[in-house]
């Protein structure tokens, strides 16, 4: 059964912004979570805003569980999967010369080659 701990450990994406007054504002970016609910946090620093947001989210989840309401889970558009590949050392060196992140470079080139627009 999905409980409070289950929802608190899901990988919702958080955005933190510094406000003009120097305080920080945190919110979840998942549209399914924020569409009908205002869940936000404020703090004197980023960590304070995130902690306030998580406390507000915990209150929301507790109420939703009690009332039997639907609680949206984060959207996972395309889960990453770890693979092992073998490439000639010269290709690995060439990739390393143009990118600090081999996996991202290979993924970007595959998307471009396959005409995938995401």
Biopython code that builds the backbone (N, CA, C, O; Angstrom):
import numpy as np
from Bio.PDB.StructureBuilder import StructureBuilder

atoms = [
    (1, "UNK", "N", (0.842, -1.187, 0.000)),
    (1, "UNK", "CA", (0.000, 0.000, 0.000)),
    (1, "UNK", "C", (0.889, 1.253, 0.000)),
    (1, "UNK", "O", (1.905, 1.305, 0.693)),
    (2, "UNK", "N", (0.502, 2.225, -0.761)),
    (2, "UNK", "CA", (1.259, 3.476, -0.842)),
    (2, "UNK", "C", (0.934, 4.338, 0.374)),
    (2, "UNK", "O", (-0.221, 4.685, 0.624)),
    (3, "UNK", "N", (1.985, 4.673, 1.121)),
    (3, "UNK", "CA", (1.807, 5.465, 2.326)),
    (3, "UNK", "C", (2.582, 6.776, 2.208)),
    (3, "UNK", "O", (3.155, 7.081, 1.163)),
    (4, "UNK", "N", (2.590, 7.537, 3.285)),
    (4, "UNK", "CA", (3.271, 8.828, 3.304)),
    (4, "UNK", "C", (4.734, 8.685, 2.899)),
    (4, "UNK", "O", (5.230, 9.460, 2.082)),
    (5, "UNK", "N", (5.419, 7.711, 3.460)),
    (5, "UNK", "CA", (6.831, 7.503, 3.166)),
    (5, "UNK", "C", (7.056, 7.226, 1.677)),
    (5, "UNK", "O", (8.040, 7.688, 1.099)),
    (6, "UNK", "N", (6.145, 6.472, 1.061)),
    (6, "UNK", "CA", (6.254, 6.184, -0.371)),
    (6, "UNK", "C", (6.280, 7.489, -1.171)),
    (6, "UNK", "O", (7.174, 7.698, -1.991)),
    (7, "UNK", "N", (5.309, 8.359, -0.935)),
    (7, "UNK", "CA", (5.216, 9.605, -1.705)),
    (7, "UNK", "C", (6.356, 10.571, -1.392)),
    (7, "UNK", "O", (6.818, 11.291, -2.277)),
    (8, "UNK", "N", (6.809, 10.592, -0.144)),
    (8, "UNK", "CA", (7.894, 11.507, 0.220)),
    (8, "UNK", "C", (9.221, 11.111, -0.417)),
    (8, "UNK", "O", (10.140, 11.927, -0.493)),
    (9, "UNK", "N", (9.327, 9.882, -0.868)),
    (9, "UNK", "CA", (10.574, 9.416, -1.470)),
    (9, "UNK", "C", (10.530, 9.340, -2.992)),
    (9, "UNK", "O", (11.470, 8.840, -3.609)),
    (10, "UNK", "N", (9.460, 9.825, -3.605)),
    (10, "UNK", "CA", (9.399, 9.853, -5.068)),
    (10, "UNK", "C", (10.243, 11.010, -5.602)),
    (10, "UNK", "O", (10.415, 12.015, -4.912)),
    (11, "UNK", "N", (10.772, 10.880, -6.825)),
    (11, "UNK", "CA", (11.692, 11.902, -7.364)),
    (11, "UNK", "C", (10.990, 13.086, -8.034)),
    (11, "UNK", "O", (11.171, 13.318, -9.229)),
    (12, "UNK", "N", (10.199, 13.827, -7.277)),
    (12, "UNK", "CA", (9.593, 15.043, -7.812)),
    (12, "UNK", "C", (10.698, 16.072, -8.068)),
    (12, "UNK", "O", (11.654, 16.166, -7.299)),
    (13, "UNK", "N", (10.563, 16.835, -9.140)),
    (13, "UNK", "CA", (11.552, 17.860, -9.472)),
    (13, "UNK", "C", (11.208, 19.152, -8.738)),
    (13, "UNK", "O", (10.064, 19.605, -8.759)),
    (14, "UNK", "N", (12.207, 19.734, -8.094)),
    (14, "UNK", "CA", (12.025, 20.957, -7.306)),
    (14, "UNK", "C", (12.774, 22.107, -7.962)),
    (14, "UNK", "O", (13.904, 21.944, -8.423)),
    (15, "UNK", "N", (12.136, 23.270, -8.000)),
    (15, "UNK", "CA", (12.772, 24.498, -8.482)),
    (15, "UNK", "C", (12.894, 25.460, -7.303)),
    (15, "UNK", "O", (11.949, 25.636, -6.534)),
    (16, "UNK", "N", (14.066, 26.080, -7.171)),
    (16, "UNK", "CA", (14.285, 27.067, -6.108)),
    (16, "UNK", "C", (14.713, 28.378, -6.756)),
    (16, "UNK", "O", (15.616, 28.402, -7.592)),
    (17, "UNK", "N", (14.052, 29.473, -6.359)),
    (17, "UNK", "CA", (14.374, 30.794, -6.912)),
    (17, "UNK", "C", (14.656, 31.766, -5.772)),
    (17, "UNK", "O", (14.005, 31.729, -4.728)),
    (18, "UNK", "N", (15.628, 32.628, -5.991)),
    (18, "UNK", "CA", (15.909, 33.681, -5.015)),
    (18, "UNK", "C", (14.983, 34.853, -5.321)),
    (18, "UNK", "O", (14.906, 35.310, -6.462)),
    (19, "UNK", "N", (14.285, 35.331, -4.304)),
    (19, "UNK", "CA", (13.349, 36.439, -4.467)),
    (19, "UNK", "C", (14.072, 37.775, -4.302)),
    (19, "UNK", "O", (15.191, 37.830, -3.792)),
    (20, "UNK", "N", (13.419, 38.842, -4.739)),
    (20, "UNK", "CA", (14.015, 40.179, -4.663)),
    (20, "UNK", "C", (14.371, 40.590, -3.235)),
    (20, "UNK", "O", (15.317, 41.347, -3.019)),
    (21, "UNK", "N", (13.609, 40.087, -2.264)),
    (21, "UNK", "CA", (13.881, 40.458, -0.865)),
    (21, "UNK", "C", (14.995, 39.621, -0.230)),
    (21, "UNK", "O", (15.318, 39.803, 0.944)),
    (22, "UNK", "N", (15.585, 38.701, -1.009)),
    (22, "UNK", "CA", (16.681, 37.881, -0.511)),
    (22, "UNK", "C", (16.262, 36.513, -0.009)),
    (22, "UNK", "O", (17.106, 35.635, 0.171)),
    (23, "UNK", "N", (14.961, 36.319, 0.220)),
    (23, "UNK", "CA", (14.473, 35.008, 0.627)),
    (23, "UNK", "C", (14.431, 34.081, -0.586)),
    (23, "UNK", "O", (14.648, 34.507, -1.720)),
    (24, "UNK", "N", (14.147, 32.810, -0.326)),
    (24, "UNK", "CA", (14.087, 31.816, -1.395)),
    (24, "UNK", "C", (12.696, 31.206, -1.460)),
    (24, "UNK", "O", (12.018, 31.064, -0.442)),
    (25, "UNK", "N", (12.279, 30.845, -2.673)),
    (25, "UNK", "CA", (10.980, 30.243, -2.945)),
    (25, "UNK", "C", (11.225, 28.901, -3.623)),
    (25, "UNK", "O", (11.997, 28.822, -4.578)),
    (26, "UNK", "N", (10.573, 27.844, -3.136)),
    (26, "UNK", "CA", (10.718, 26.512, -3.724)),
    (26, "UNK", "C", (9.350, 25.991, -4.134)),
    (26, "UNK", "O", (8.354, 26.203, -3.442)),
    (27, "UNK", "N", (9.317, 25.306, -5.273)),
    (27, "UNK", "CA", (8.077, 24.701, -5.755)),
    (27, "UNK", "C", (8.402, 23.446, -6.545)),
    (27, "UNK", "O", (9.524, 23.268, -7.019)),
    (28, "UNK", "N", (7.408, 22.579, -6.680)),
    (28, "UNK", "CA", (7.558, 21.390, -7.511)),
    (28, "UNK", "C", (7.259, 21.772, -8.951)),
    (28, "UNK", "O", (6.369, 22.581, -9.213)),
    (29, "UNK", "N", (8.005, 21.190, -9.886)),
    (29, "UNK", "CA", (7.806, 21.502, -11.297)),
    (29, "UNK", "C", (6.841, 20.544, -11.979)),
    (29, "UNK", "O", (6.397, 20.824, -13.093)),
    (30, "UNK", "N", (6.509, 19.443, -11.360)),
    (30, "UNK", "CA", (5.632, 18.449, -11.982)),
    (30, "UNK", "C", (4.228, 19.026, -12.141)),
    (30, "UNK", "O", (3.548, 19.291, -11.149)),
    (31, "UNK", "N", (3.798, 19.219, -13.372)),
    (31, "UNK", "CA", (2.512, 19.866, -13.665)),
    (31, "UNK", "C", (1.341, 19.078, -13.091)),
    (31, "UNK", "O", (0.352, 19.679, -12.671)),
    (32, "UNK", "N", (1.424, 17.755, -13.060)),
    (32, "UNK", "CA", (0.323, 16.967, -12.513)),
    (32, "UNK", "C", (0.161, 17.180, -11.015)),
    (32, "UNK", "O", (-0.944, 17.065, -10.484)),
    (33, "UNK", "N", (1.245, 17.486, -10.343)),
    (33, "UNK", "CA", (1.180, 17.722, -8.900)),
    (33, "UNK", "C", (0.695, 19.129, -8.589)),
    (33, "UNK", "O", (-0.056, 19.325, -7.634)),
    (34, "UNK", "N", (1.111, 20.108, -9.378)),
    (34, "UNK", "CA", (0.817, 21.505, -9.065)),
    (34, "UNK", "C", (-0.417, 22.056, -9.768)),
    (34, "UNK", "O", (-0.832, 23.181, -9.490)),
    (35, "UNK", "N", (-1.008, 21.287, -10.670)),
    (35, "UNK", "CA", (-2.152, 21.776, -11.443)),
    (35, "UNK", "C", (-3.306, 22.225, -10.550)),
    (35, "UNK", "O", (-3.894, 23.282, -10.781)),
    (36, "UNK", "N", (-3.627, 21.439, -9.546)),
    (36, "UNK", "CA", (-4.766, 21.753, -8.681)),
    (36, "UNK", "C", (-4.369, 22.041, -7.235)),
    (36, "UNK", "O", (-5.234, 22.210, -6.376)),
    (37, "UNK", "N", (-3.085, 22.096, -6.966)),
    (37, "UNK", "CA", (-2.618, 22.262, -5.588)),
    (37, "UNK", "C", (-1.507, 23.293, -5.545)),
    (37, "UNK", "O", (-0.577, 23.250, -6.350)),
    (38, "UNK", "N", (-1.605, 24.219, -4.604)),
    (38, "UNK", "CA", (-0.506, 25.155, -4.387)),
    (38, "UNK", "C", (0.341, 24.590, -3.266)),
    (38, "UNK", "O", (-0.031, 24.648, -2.094)),
    (39, "UNK", "N", (1.480, 24.044, -3.641)),
    (39, "UNK", "CA", (2.419, 23.501, -2.668)),
    (39, "UNK", "C", (3.715, 24.256, -2.883)),
    (39, "UNK", "O", (4.347, 24.126, -3.932)),
    (40, "UNK", "N", (4.113, 25.042, -1.897)),
    (40, "UNK", "CA", (5.309, 25.874, -2.046)),
    (40, "UNK", "C", (6.006, 26.002, -0.705)),
    (40, "UNK", "O", (5.433, 25.723, 0.349)),
    (41, "UNK", "N", (7.259, 26.430, -0.775)),
    (41, "UNK", "CA", (8.028, 26.635, 0.443)),
    (41, "UNK", "C", (8.848, 27.903, 0.356)),
    (41, "UNK", "O", (9.271, 28.309, -0.726)),
    (42, "UNK", "N", (9.070, 28.529, 1.500)),
    (42, "UNK", "CA", (9.873, 29.747, 1.571)),
    (42, "UNK", "C", (10.933, 29.550, 2.642)),
    (42, "UNK", "O", (10.744, 28.787, 3.589)),
    (43, "UNK", "N", (12.058, 30.253, 2.478)),
    (43, "UNK", "CA", (13.098, 30.172, 3.490)),
    (43, "UNK", "C", (14.139, 31.250, 3.306)),
    (43, "UNK", "O", (14.177, 31.926, 2.278)),
    (44, "UNK", "N", (14.982, 31.406, 4.307)),
    (44, "UNK", "CA", (16.069, 32.393, 4.256)),
    (44, "UNK", "C", (17.210, 31.921, 3.357)),
    (44, "UNK", "O", (18.039, 32.721, 2.925)),
    (45, "UNK", "N", (17.247, 30.604, 3.077)),
    (45, "UNK", "CA", (18.242, 30.054, 2.159)),
    (45, "UNK", "C", (17.585, 28.927, 1.358)),
    (45, "UNK", "O", (16.438, 28.563, 1.620)),
    (46, "UNK", "N", (18.314, 28.376, 0.381)),
    (46, "UNK", "CA", (17.744, 27.342, -0.481)),
    (46, "UNK", "C", (17.280, 26.132, 0.320)),
    (46, "UNK", "O", (16.178, 25.626, 0.106)),
    (47, "UNK", "N", (18.111, 25.673, 1.231)),
    (47, "UNK", "CA", (17.770, 24.499, 2.024)),
    (47, "UNK", "C", (16.525, 24.740, 2.871)),
    (47, "UNK", "O", (15.683, 23.853, 3.006)),
    (48, "UNK", "N", (16.409, 25.934, 3.439)),
    (48, "UNK", "CA", (15.223, 26.267, 4.223)),
    (48, "UNK", "C", (13.958, 26.238, 3.377)),
    (48, "UNK", "O", (12.919, 25.749, 3.821)),
    (49, "UNK", "N", (14.046, 26.763, 2.155)),
    (49, "UNK", "CA", (12.888, 26.761, 1.254)),
    (49, "UNK", "C", (12.512, 25.337, 0.855)),
    (49, "UNK", "O", (11.331, 24.994, 0.803)),
    (50, "UNK", "N", (13.515, 24.512, 0.573)),
    (50, "UNK", "CA", (13.246, 23.119, 0.198)),
    (50, "UNK", "C", (12.630, 22.362, 1.370)),
    (50, "UNK", "O", (11.677, 21.606, 1.185)),
    (51, "UNK", "N", (13.160, 22.556, 2.560)),
    (51, "UNK", "CA", (12.593, 21.884, 3.740)),
    (51, "UNK", "C", (11.157, 22.322, 3.991)),
    (51, "UNK", "O", (10.310, 21.498, 4.336)),
    (52, "UNK", "N", (10.874, 23.619, 3.818)),
    (52, "UNK", "CA", (9.513, 24.128, 3.988)),
    (52, "UNK", "C", (8.581, 23.516, 2.942)),
    (52, "UNK", "O", (7.447, 23.151, 3.249)),
    (53, "UNK", "N", (9.068, 23.409, 1.710)),
    (53, "UNK", "CA", (8.286, 22.788, 0.635)),
    (53, "UNK", "C", (7.974, 21.335, 0.975)),
    (53, "UNK", "O", (6.838, 20.887, 0.815)),
    (54, "UNK", "N", (8.968, 20.607, 1.438)),
    (54, "UNK", "CA", (8.755, 19.193, 1.764)),
    (54, "UNK", "C", (7.787, 19.024, 2.930)),
    (54, "UNK", "O", (7.007, 18.072, 2.952)),
    (55, "UNK", "N", (7.829, 19.934, 3.896)),
    (55, "UNK", "CA", (6.862, 19.891, 5.001)),
    (55, "UNK", "C", (5.449, 20.140, 4.483)),
    (55, "UNK", "O", (4.506, 19.461, 4.888)),
    (56, "UNK", "N", (5.305, 21.120, 3.584)),
    (56, "UNK", "CA", (3.992, 21.414, 2.999)),
    (56, "UNK", "C", (3.493, 20.220, 2.192)),
    (56, "UNK", "O", (2.311, 19.881, 2.239)),
    (57, "UNK", "N", (4.401, 19.586, 1.454)),
    (57, "UNK", "CA", (4.030, 18.416, 0.656)),
    (57, "UNK", "C", (3.586, 17.272, 1.564)),
    (57, "UNK", "O", (2.612, 16.582, 1.262)),
    (58, "UNK", "N", (4.294, 17.068, 2.671)),
    (58, "UNK", "CA", (3.917, 16.009, 3.611)),
    (58, "UNK", "C", (2.515, 16.254, 4.161)),
    (58, "UNK", "O", (1.730, 15.314, 4.287)),
    (59, "UNK", "N", (2.193, 17.501, 4.488)),
    (59, "UNK", "CA", (0.841, 17.841, 4.969)),
    (59, "UNK", "C", (-0.203, 17.551, 3.898)),
    (59, "UNK", "O", (-1.268, 17.004, 4.183)),
    (60, "UNK", "N", (0.121, 17.928, 2.655)),
    (60, "UNK", "CA", (-0.794, 17.669, 1.536)),
    (60, "UNK", "C", (-1.033, 16.169, 1.383)),
    (60, "UNK", "O", (-2.177, 15.732, 1.255)),
    (61, "UNK", "N", (0.039, 15.381, 1.395)),
    (61, "UNK", "CA", (-0.081, 13.934, 1.205)),
    (61, "UNK", "C", (-0.867, 13.301, 2.352)),
    (61, "UNK", "O", (-1.722, 12.448, 2.115)),
    (62, "UNK", "N", (-0.591, 13.704, 3.582)),
    (62, "UNK", "CA", (-1.329, 13.158, 4.724)),
    (62, "UNK", "C", (-2.827, 13.397, 4.570)),
    (62, "UNK", "O", (-3.632, 12.495, 4.800)),
    (63, "UNK", "N", (-3.195, 14.615, 4.181)),
    (63, "UNK", "CA", (-4.609, 14.928, 3.985)),
    (63, "UNK", "C", (-5.219, 14.151, 2.834)),
    (63, "UNK", "O", (-6.340, 13.653, 2.935)),
    (64, "UNK", "N", (-4.476, 14.050, 1.735)),
    (64, "UNK", "CA", (-4.987, 13.327, 0.568)),
    (64, "UNK", "C", (-5.160, 11.842, 0.877)),
    (64, "UNK", "O", (-6.148, 11.234, 0.464)),
    (65, "UNK", "N", (-4.215, 11.262, 1.593)),
    (65, "UNK", "CA", (-4.340, 9.851, 1.971)),
    (65, "UNK", "C", (-5.542, 9.642, 2.884)),
    (65, "UNK", "O", (-6.291, 8.679, 2.718)),
    (66, "UNK", "N", (-5.726, 10.534, 3.841)),
    (66, "UNK", "CA", (-6.849, 10.437, 4.780)),
    (66, "UNK", "C", (-8.181, 10.525, 4.045)),
    (66, "UNK", "O", (-9.125, 9.801, 4.360)),
    (67, "UNK", "N", (-8.245, 11.435, 3.045)),
    (67, "UNK", "CA", (-9.489, 11.647, 2.307)),
    (67, "UNK", "C", (-9.662, 10.696, 1.131)),
    (67, "UNK", "O", (-10.710, 10.694, 0.485)),
    (68, "UNK", "N", (-8.643, 9.889, 0.847)),
    (68, "UNK", "CA", (-8.715, 8.970, -0.286)),
    (68, "UNK", "C", (-8.565, 9.658, -1.628)),
    (68, "UNK", "O", (-8.999, 9.130, -2.651)),
    (69, "UNK", "N", (-7.949, 10.841, -1.634)),
    (69, "UNK", "CA", (-7.758, 11.590, -2.879)),
    (69, "UNK", "C", (-6.602, 11.020, -3.696)),
    (69, "UNK", "O", (-5.681, 10.406, -3.156)),
    (70, "UNK", "N", (-6.671, 11.235, -4.990)),
    (70, "UNK", "CA", (-5.600, 10.826, -5.898)),
    (70, "UNK", "C", (-4.383, 11.716, -5.668)),
    (70, "UNK", "O", (-4.512, 12.937, -5.579)),
    (71, "UNK", "N", (-3.218, 11.117, -5.572)),
    (71, "UNK", "CA", (-1.961, 11.859, -5.416)),
    (71, "UNK", "C", (-1.112, 11.591, -6.654)),
    (71, "UNK", "O", (-0.679, 10.460, -6.873)),
    (72, "UNK", "N", (-0.871, 12.619, -7.463)),
    (72, "UNK", "CA", (-0.080, 12.413, -8.679)),
    (72, "UNK", "C", (1.359, 12.032, -8.353)),
    (72, "UNK", "O", (1.961, 12.558, -7.417)),
    (73, "UNK", "N", (1.892, 11.116, -9.137)),
    (73, "UNK", "CA", (3.294, 10.734, -9.008)),
    (73, "UNK", "C", (4.089, 11.444, -10.094)),
    (73, "UNK", "O", (3.520, 11.857, -11.104)),
    (74, "UNK", "N", (5.393, 11.591, -9.901)),
    (74, "UNK", "CA", (6.198, 12.302, -10.903)),
    (74, "UNK", "C", (6.135, 11.601, -12.252)),
    (74, "UNK", "O", (6.063, 10.375, -12.342)),
    (75, "UNK", "N", (6.166, 12.410, -13.283)),
    (75, "UNK", "CA", (6.211, 11.855, -14.627)),
    (75, "UNK", "C", (7.630, 11.402, -14.923)),
    (75, "UNK", "O", (8.586, 12.155, -14.740)),
    (76, "UNK", "N", (7.754, 10.183, -15.374)),
    (76, "UNK", "CA", (9.053, 9.679, -15.805)),
    (76, "UNK", "C", (8.929, 9.483, -17.304)),
    (76, "UNK", "O", (8.444, 8.456, -17.778)),
    (77, "UNK", "N", (9.378, 10.491, -18.040)),
    (77, "UNK", "CA", (9.181, 10.475, -19.482)),
    (77, "UNK", "C", (9.998, 9.391, -20.168)),
    (77, "UNK", "O", (9.492, 8.689, -21.043)),
    (78, "UNK", "N", (11.234, 9.255, -19.781)),
    (78, "UNK", "CA", (12.079, 8.269, -20.431)),
    (78, "UNK", "C", (13.151, 7.841, -19.444)),
    (78, "UNK", "O", (14.204, 8.469, -19.334)),
    (79, "UNK", "N", (12.868, 6.777, -18.738)),
    (79, "UNK", "CA", (13.788, 6.306, -17.708)),
    (79, "UNK", "C", (15.121, 5.912, -18.335)),
    (79, "UNK", "O", (15.168, 5.247, -19.370)),
    (80, "UNK", "N", (16.189, 6.333, -17.690)),
    (80, "UNK", "CA", (17.523, 5.987, -18.163)),
    (80, "UNK", "C", (17.860, 4.571, -17.723)),
    (80, "UNK", "O", (17.535, 4.152, -16.612)),
    (81, "UNK", "N", (18.522, 3.840, -18.621)),
    (81, "UNK", "CA", (18.936, 2.471, -18.357)),
    (81, "UNK", "C", (20.435, 2.376, -18.581)),
    (81, "UNK", "O", (20.949, 2.854, -19.592)),
    (82, "UNK", "N", (21.126, 1.768, -17.650)),
    (82, "UNK", "CA", (22.574, 1.614, -17.769)),
    (82, "UNK", "C", (22.877, 0.444, -18.704)),
    (82, "UNK", "O", (22.301, -0.635, -18.565)),
    (83, "UNK", "N", (23.785, 0.666, -19.657)),
    (83, "UNK", "CA", (24.216, -0.388, -20.572)),
    (83, "UNK", "C", (25.741, -0.405, -20.622)),
    (83, "UNK", "O", (26.397, 0.580, -20.282)),
    (84, "UNK", "N", (26.281, -1.515, -21.041)),
    (84, "UNK", "CA", (27.720, -1.626, -21.275)),
    (84, "UNK", "C", (27.932, -1.785, -22.773)),
    (84, "UNK", "O", (27.299, -2.628, -23.409)),
    (85, "UNK", "N", (28.819, -0.979, -23.333)),
    (85, "UNK", "CA", (29.132, -1.091, -24.754)),
    (85, "UNK", "C", (30.643, -1.160, -24.922)),
    (85, "UNK", "O", (31.406, -0.718, -24.063)),
    (86, "UNK", "N", (31.049, -1.719, -26.039)),
    (86, "UNK", "CA", (32.468, -1.807, -26.363)),
    (86, "UNK", "C", (32.730, -0.946, -27.584)),
    (86, "UNK", "O", (32.090, -1.114, -28.622)),
    (87, "UNK", "N", (33.674, -0.023, -27.455)),
    (87, "UNK", "CA", (34.049, 0.866, -28.554)),
    (87, "UNK", "C", (35.567, 0.874, -28.675)),
    (87, "UNK", "O", (36.275, 0.657, -27.691)),
    (88, "UNK", "N", (36.063, 1.123, -29.883)),
    (88, "UNK", "CA", (37.510, 1.275, -30.026)),
    (88, "UNK", "C", (38.006, 2.451, -29.182)),
    (88, "UNK", "O", (37.310, 3.456, -29.037)),
    (89, "UNK", "N", (39.197, 2.320, -28.633)),
    (89, "UNK", "CA", (39.790, 3.353, -27.784)),
    (89, "UNK", "C", (39.858, 4.688, -28.518)),
    (89, "UNK", "O", (39.681, 5.739, -27.903)),
    (90, "UNK", "N", (40.112, 4.659, -29.823)),
    (90, "UNK", "CA", (40.208, 5.908, -30.587)),
    (90, "UNK", "C", (38.877, 6.663, -30.588)),
    (90, "UNK", "O", (38.868, 7.894, -30.561)),
    (91, "UNK", "N", (37.758, 5.943, -30.620)),
    (91, "UNK", "CA", (36.441, 6.594, -30.583)),
    (91, "UNK", "C", (36.191, 7.172, -29.190)),
    (91, "UNK", "O", (35.693, 8.290, -29.062)),
    (92, "UNK", "N", (36.532, 6.423, -28.161)),
    (92, "UNK", "CA", (36.370, 6.926, -26.795)),
    (92, "UNK", "C", (37.196, 8.193, -26.597)),
    (92, "UNK", "O", (36.718, 9.160, -26.004)),
    (93, "UNK", "N", (38.430, 8.193, -27.090)),
    (93, "UNK", "CA", (39.288, 9.379, -26.978)),
    (93, "UNK", "C", (38.695, 10.567, -27.730)),
    (93, "UNK", "O", (38.750, 11.700, -27.254)),
    (94, "UNK", "N", (38.128, 10.302, -28.910)),
    (94, "UNK", "CA", (37.527, 11.380, -29.701)),
    (94, "UNK", "C", (36.309, 11.969, -28.982)),
    (94, "UNK", "O", (36.118, 13.185, -28.979)),
    (95, "UNK", "N", (35.492, 11.112, -28.377)),
    (95, "UNK", "CA", (34.332, 11.594, -27.619)),
    (95, "UNK", "C", (34.801, 12.419, -26.422)),
    (95, "UNK", "O", (34.271, 13.499, -26.158)),
    (96, "UNK", "N", (35.787, 11.909, -25.709)),
    (96, "UNK", "CA", (36.311, 12.620, -24.536)),
    (96, "UNK", "C", (36.878, 13.984, -24.904)),
    (96, "UNK", "O", (36.867, 14.906, -24.089)),
    (97, "UNK", "N", (37.373, 14.110, -26.129)),
    (97, "UNK", "CA", (37.959, 15.383, -26.563)),
    (97, "UNK", "C", (36.902, 16.458, -26.792)),
    (97, "UNK", "O", (37.208, 17.649, -26.738)),
    (98, "UNK", "N", (35.657, 16.046, -27.049)),
    (98, "UNK", "CA", (34.612, 17.029, -27.354)),
    (98, "UNK", "C", (33.523, 17.124, -26.285)),
    (98, "UNK", "O", (32.679, 18.018, -26.344)),
    (99, "UNK", "N", (33.532, 16.211, -25.309)),
    (99, "UNK", "CA", (32.465, 16.221, -24.309)),
    (99, "UNK", "C", (32.972, 15.712, -22.962)),
    (99, "UNK", "O", (33.715, 14.732, -22.904)),
    (100, "UNK", "N", (32.570, 16.375, -21.884)),
    (100, "UNK", "CA", (32.948, 15.885, -20.559)),
    (100, "UNK", "C", (32.053, 14.734, -20.080)),
    (100, "UNK", "O", (32.326, 14.120, -19.048)),
    (101, "UNK", "N", (30.979, 14.444, -20.836)),
    (101, "UNK", "CA", (30.020, 13.420, -20.427)),
    (101, "UNK", "C", (29.756, 12.482, -21.602)),
    (101, "UNK", "O", (28.970, 12.805, -22.493)),
    (102, "UNK", "N", (30.409, 11.324, -21.605)),
    (102, "UNK", "CA", (30.256, 10.365, -22.715)),
    (102, "UNK", "C", (28.809, 9.931, -22.908)),
    (102, "UNK", "O", (28.312, 9.920, -24.035)),
    (103, "UNK", "N", (28.128, 9.574, -21.823)),
    (103, "UNK", "CA", (26.755, 9.069, -21.939)),
    (103, "UNK", "C", (25.840, 10.094, -22.590)),
    (103, "UNK", "O", (25.053, 9.758, -23.475)),
    (104, "UNK", "N", (25.942, 11.344, -22.153)),
    (104, "UNK", "CA", (25.101, 12.392, -22.732)),
    (104, "UNK", "C", (25.442, 12.593, -24.200)),
    (104, "UNK", "O", (24.542, 12.753, -25.024)),
    (105, "UNK", "N", (26.721, 12.588, -24.538)),
    (105, "UNK", "CA", (27.129, 12.791, -25.927)),
    (105, "UNK", "C", (26.593, 11.665, -26.809)),
    (105, "UNK", "O", (26.053, 11.921, -27.885)),
    (106, "UNK", "N", (26.740, 10.426, -26.357)),
    (106, "UNK", "CA", (26.244, 9.287, -27.142)),
    (106, "UNK", "C", (24.730, 9.369, -27.281)),
    (106, "UNK", "O", (24.194, 9.118, -28.360)),
    (107, "UNK", "N", (24.033, 9.719, -26.195)),
    (107, "UNK", "CA", (22.578, 9.859, -26.248)),
    (107, "UNK", "C", (22.161, 10.960, -27.220)),
    (107, "UNK", "O", (21.247, 10.768, -28.021)),
    (108, "UNK", "N", (22.833, 12.120, -27.150)),
    (108, "UNK", "CA", (22.518, 13.234, -28.057)),
    (108, "UNK", "C", (22.745, 12.846, -29.513)),
    (108, "UNK", "O", (21.926, 13.167, -30.374)),
    (109, "UNK", "N", (23.847, 12.162, -29.795)),
    (109, "UNK", "CA", (24.145, 11.758, -31.173)),
    (109, "UNK", "C", (23.143, 10.714, -31.666)),
    (109, "UNK", "O", (22.745, 10.740, -32.830)),
    (110, "UNK", "N", (22.739, 9.807, -30.798)),
    (110, "UNK", "CA", (21.743, 8.807, -31.186)),
    (110, "UNK", "C", (20.410, 9.479, -31.501)),
    (110, "UNK", "O", (19.763, 9.141, -32.493)),
    (111, "UNK", "N", (19.994, 10.439, -30.655)),
    (111, "UNK", "CA", (18.746, 11.165, -30.916)),
    (111, "UNK", "C", (18.811, 11.898, -32.242)),
    (111, "UNK", "O", (17.860, 11.871, -33.023)),
    (112, "UNK", "N", (19.942, 12.557, -32.496)),
    (112, "UNK", "CA", (20.098, 13.304, -33.746)),
    (112, "UNK", "C", (20.063, 12.356, -34.945)),
    (112, "UNK", "O", (19.380, 12.632, -35.931)),
    (113, "UNK", "N", (20.786, 11.252, -34.868)),
    (113, "UNK", "CA", (20.844, 10.288, -35.966)),
    (113, "UNK", "C", (19.479, 9.660, -36.231)),
    (113, "UNK", "O", (19.115, 9.414, -37.381)),
    (114, "UNK", "N", (18.733, 9.405, -35.172)),
    (114, "UNK", "CA", (17.424, 8.762, -35.301)),
    (114, "UNK", "C", (16.280, 9.757, -35.462)),
    (114, "UNK", "O", (15.115, 9.364, -35.513)),
    (115, "UNK", "N", (16.611, 11.050, -35.541)),
    (115, "UNK", "CA", (15.609, 12.117, -35.678)),
    (115, "UNK", "C", (14.576, 12.088, -34.555)),
    (115, "UNK", "O", (13.379, 12.238, -34.798)),
    (116, "UNK", "N", (15.045, 11.896, -33.331)),
    (116, "UNK", "CA", (14.164, 11.924, -32.163)),
    (116, "UNK", "C", (14.209, 13.323, -31.578)),
    (116, "UNK", "O", (15.289, 13.838, -31.288)),
    (117, "UNK", "N", (13.057, 13.942, -31.402)),
    (117, "UNK", "CA", (13.000, 15.346, -30.969)),
    (117, "UNK", "C", (12.588, 15.499, -29.517)),
    (117, "UNK", "O", (11.675, 16.269, -29.217)),
    (118, "UNK", "N", (13.228, 14.794, -28.622)),
    (118, "UNK", "CA", (12.934, 14.998, -27.193)),
    (118, "UNK", "C", (14.199, 15.098, -26.417)),
    (118, "UNK", "O", (14.164, 15.270, -25.199)),
]
sb = StructureBuilder()
sb.init_structure("model")
sb.init_model(0)
sb.init_chain("A")
sb.init_seg("    ")
for serial, (resi, resn, name, xyz) in enumerate(atoms, 1):
    if name == "N":
        sb.init_residue(resn, " ", resi, " ")
    sb.init_atom(name, np.array(xyz, "f"), 0.0, 1.0, " ", f" {name:<3s}", serial, name[0])
structure = sb.get_structure()
